[in-house]
Amino acid sequence: MEFFETHLRAFVAAPIYGLAYLVAALVFWRVARRRNMATDGISVLLVVGLVGGLAAANLAQLIFTGQPGKSIEGGIAGGWIAVILAKRYLRIRRPTGDLFALAISAGESIGRIACFIGGCCYGKAATLAWATYERGALRQPTQLYLAAWAALTYGLLVVLDRRRVLPENGLFIVQGLLFCSGRFVIEFYRAAPAFAFSLTAAQLGALAGIVVFGTLALRMHARTRQTSRALAAASA
């Protein structure tokens, strides 16, 4: 019975995962069109990012857990590397991080619902009113926490994008910082083994990401202030 239920849940979750990738691709292309970047080269980057991300997500999950599945951290890292290499090959110099930032947040907000239905990425045992039954116990619905955080991140990015308050790639930096911060906190409620220093592998990766994106955010802020001062001096 458990075997049947597991495979039925995976069957139901599969098209939702597919929807998540489709929505991510549509968001990517919509932003590209709004920024006059909808070219053949950009469409190639979209495909490369998806393929590279999928391959790396499966590989990272297998390496770190020994189980089949997908790691979003591995997917993001693999997609990022694939896109960088493809941009060099295609000689695309304009920043494209903002396109992927919105796409990743939109896709994850749906993909985590598929995780909830499929029964992966579940949380620790809990007695909360909103706890859900999974793997023989009431547990934290961490998949839904991650889905909600991704949706909130996407909403914030949309607002920032419409107001044009950040330079190009600014949304990518904000999304990366929010993703890593949210994952680090929510990971405390997931049923995941500690990897080192009482932290999970995902948390260690998130900490590294916070350092990287935090540094990029500080540099972006410094450049923005410098540009504002230069403009003010020129108009004085």
C-alpha positions in Angstrom: 0.0 0.0 0.0 2.8 2.4 0.9 4.6 1.5 -2.4 1.4 2.3 -4.3 0.8 5.6 -2.4 4.4 6.8 -3.0 4.3 6.2 -6.7 0.8 7.7 -7.0 2.0 10.9 -5.2 5.0 11.0 -7.6 2.7 10.6 -10.5 0.5 13.6 -9.3 3.6 15.7 -8.5 5.3 15.2 -11.9 3.0 17.5 -14.0 3.3 20.2 -11.3 7.1 20.1 -11.5 6.6 20.5 -15.3 4.3 23.5 -14.7 7.0 25.0 -12.5 9.6 24.8 -15.3 7.1 26.1 -17.9 6.1 29.1 -15.7 9.8 29.9 -15.1 10.5 29.8 -18.8 7.5 32.1 -19.5 8.6 34.6 -16.8 12.1 34.6 -18.2 10.9 35.3 -21.7 8.4 38.0 -20.6 11.1 39.9 -18.7 13.5 39.5 -21.7 10.8 41.0 -24.0 10.1 43.9 -21.6 13.8 44.7 -21.6 14.3 44.4 -25.4 16.5 41.3 -24.9 14.3 38.7 -26.6 16.8 37.5 -29.1 17.9 34.1 -30.5 20.9 34.2 -28.2 18.8 34.8 -25.1 16.5 32.0 -26.1 19.6 29.7 -26.3 20.6 30.9 -22.8 17.2 29.9 -21.5 17.5 26.4 -22.9 21.1 26.1 -21.7 20.1 27.2 -18.2 17.2 24.8 -18.0 19.2 21.8 -19.2 22.3 22.6 -17.2 20.2 23.3 -14.1 18.3 20.0 -14.4 21.4 18.0 -14.9 23.2 19.6 -12.0 20.1 19.3 -9.8 19.9 15.5 -10.3 23.7 15.1 -9.9 24.0 17.2 -6.7 21.1 15.3 -5.1 22.7 12.0 -5.9 26.1 13.0 -4.6 25.0 14.6 -1.3 22.2 12.2 -0.4 22.8 9.1 -2.4 19.1 9.2 -3.4 17.5 10.1 -6.8 15.8 13.5 -6.9 16.6 17.2 -7.5 18.6 19.7 -5.5 17.5 23.3 -6.2 20.9 24.6 -4.9 22.7 22.3 -7.4 20.3 23.3 -10.1 20.9 27.0 -9.6 24.7 26.5 -9.4 24.8 24.2 -12.5 22.5 26.5 -14.5 24.6 29.5 -13.5 27.8 27.9 -14.7 26.2 26.7 -18.0 24.9 30.1 -18.7 28.2 31.8 -18.1 30.0 29.4 -20.5 27.2 29.8 -23.1 27.4 33.6 -22.8 31.1 33.5 -23.5 30.6 31.3 -26.5 27.8 33.5 -27.8 29.6 36.7 -26.9 26.7 38.0 -25.0 28.0 40.8 -22.6 24.8 42.3 -21.3 23.9 41.0 -17.8 21.1 38.4 -17.8 20.9 37.6 -14.1 17.6 39.5 -13.6 15.8 37.4 -16.1 16.8 34.2 -14.2 16.1 35.8 -10.8 12.4 36.3 -11.5 12.2 32.9 -13.3 13.7 31.0 -10.5 11.5 32.5 -7.8 8.3 32.0 -9.8 9.3 28.4 -10.7 10.2 27.5 -7.1 7.0 28.8 -5.7 5.2 26.2 -7.8 7.8 23.5 -7.6 7.8 23.3 -3.8 4.1 22.6 -3.9 5.0 19.5 -6.0 7.5 18.6 -3.3 4.7 18.8 -0.8 2.5 16.5 -2.8 5.3 14.1 -3.7 6.4 13.9 0.0 10.0 15.0 -0.4 11.8 17.7 1.5 9.6 17.1 4.5 10.0 18.7 7.9 10.7 17.6 11.5 8.0 16.1 13.7 5.8 18.8 15.2 2.5 19.3 17.1 1.6 22.6 15.5 -2.0 23.2 14.3 -0.8 23.4 10.7 1.4 20.3 10.9 0.8 17.7 8.1 1.0 13.9 8.3 4.1 12.6 6.6 6.4 9.6 7.1 4.4 8.3 10.1 4.2 11.6 12.0 2.8 15.1 12.0 5.5 17.3 10.6 6.4 20.9 9.7 5.2 21.6 6.1 8.6 23.0 5.1 7.8 22.6 1.4 5.0 25.1 1.8 7.3 27.4 3.8 9.7 27.4 0.9 6.9 27.9 -1.6 5.6 30.9 0.4 9.1 32.4 0.7 9.7 32.0 -3.0 6.3 33.6 -3.8 7.1 36.6 -1.5 10.5 36.9 -3.1 9.0 36.9 -6.6 6.5 39.6 -5.5 9.3 41.8 -4.2 11.3 41.4 -7.3 8.4 42.4 -9.5 7.9 45.6 -7.5 11.6 46.4 -7.7 11.6 45.6 -11.4 8.7 47.9 -12.1 10.2 50.8 -10.1 13.6 50.3 -11.8 15.4 51.2 -8.6 18.2 48.8 -9.1 20.9 48.5 -11.8 21.1 45.5 -14.1 21.7 42.3 -12.2 20.4 44.0 -9.0 17.4 41.7 -9.0 19.7 38.7 -9.3 21.7 39.8 -6.2 18.6 40.5 -4.2 17.0 37.2 -5.2 20.2 35.3 -4.3 20.5 36.9 -0.9 16.8 36.3 -0.1 16.9 32.7 -1.3 20.0 31.8 0.7 18.7 33.6 3.9 15.3 31.9 3.7 16.7 28.5 3.0 19.2 28.8 5.9 16.3 29.6 8.4 13.8 27.1 7.0 16.4 24.3 7.0 16.2 24.3 10.8 12.7 22.9 10.5 13.5 20.3 7.9 14.3 16.6 8.7 17.8 16.7 7.2 20.9 15.3 8.8 23.6 17.6 10.1 26.7 17.8 7.8 29.1 19.8 9.8 29.0 22.2 12.8 25.5 21.0 13.5 24.4 22.5 10.2 23.1 20.7 7.1 24.8 20.7 3.8 22.1 23.1 2.5 22.7 25.5 5.3 26.5 25.5 4.7 25.8 26.2 1.1 23.3 28.9 2.0 25.9 30.6 4.3 28.4 30.6 1.5 25.7 32.2 -0.8 24.9 34.8 1.8 28.6 35.8 1.9 28.8 36.0 -1.9 25.5 37.8 -2.5 26.0 40.0 0.5 29.4 41.1 -0.9 27.8 41.8 -4.3 25.0 43.8 -2.6 27.5 46.0 -0.8 29.4 46.6 -4.0 26.3 47.4 -5.8 25.2 49.9 -3.1 28.6 51.5 -3.2 28.6 51.9 -7.0 25.0 53.3 -6.8 26.0 55.9 -4.3 29.1 56.9 -6.3 27.0 57.3 -9.4 24.5 59.4 -7.5 27.2 61.7 -6.2 28.7 62.1 -9.6 25.4 63.0 -11.1 24.7 65.5 -8.3 28.1 67.1 -8.7 27.6 67.4 -12.5 24.3 69.1 -12.1 25.5 71.5 -9.4 
